[in-house]
Amino acid sequence: MNQQIASMQIAQTPYPHFTVENLFPEDYYRLMMAMKPRNDELICLDETGRTTGYPERFVMHLDDHLDNLKDPVKRSFWTRHREWFC
């Protein structure tokens, strides 16, 4: 994974960014999708204090908002994911 990320080209339009294809193995990605938070467990991007002007966008920050997850299995999954990935 590190090699895959290190070799990425940075696109400049419409802003600097890169895309990583197939970052996670398929089975783990399916599990991530099964563990997706419900909409009412997300927070408005504007409320994160990191940006404004996007009242229609919602996120789950792995550092700050895992307590919003009502299902303890989901909370445990994302806590372990954060410890491994971040």
N, C-alpha and C positions, 0 to 999 in steps of 0.2 A: 504494500500500500504506500509506503513512504516513497519508493521509487516512482510509482505512478503519479503521486502528487508533485514530486520534485521535478518531473519532466513536463509538467503541464505548461502550455503556452497561455499567456495572459492576454485576453482580448481587451481592447480599449473602448469599444463601443457597446452600449451607450455609456458605460463606465468601466473602470478596470475590474475584471472578474475572470474566473476560470471555471470550467465544468469538468467534473470527474465522473466518467462513465463506469458503472459497475464497481463502485467503491466497496460495497458490502457483498458478501456471498449471497446468492439468491435466497437460501433458506433463512438467513438472518434478516434480510430485507423484508421477507414475508412476515417474519415475527415482528419487526418494527412496525409494519403497517397494521398488524393485528393489535398492537399496543398503542396505536395512535390515540391521543387524548380526544375526548369529545369536545365539541365546540364550546360548551359552557365551562370547560376546564382551562381554556386558553385565556390569554390576556391580550387586550388591545395593544398593538405595537406602540401607539402613542403613550400608553401608560408605563412603558419601560424606562422612560427618561433618556432613551438613546436616540430618538428621532421624533418628529411630529409631522402631522399632515397626512397620516394614513389611518383614519378611523375605521376603515373597512378591513384592515389587515390584523390578523391575530396570530400570536406565537406562543411557544412554550420555551422559556429559557431554562436550560438544564441547570444553571447555577442558582437561580432564584425562585423558581415557581413550581417545583415538583410537589410541594404541599397542596397545590390545586388539584392534583390527581386524586379522585375519590377512591379509585380501586387500588388496594394495596399491592396487588400483583403488578399493575402498570407502574406504580410508584417505585417498586423494587426493581423492575426491569430498567426503567430510565435512570435510576440511581446507579445501577451497575454499568449501564452504557456510558454515563457521564464519567465514572471512574476509569473506564477503559479508554474512552475516546478523547476526552478533553484534557 
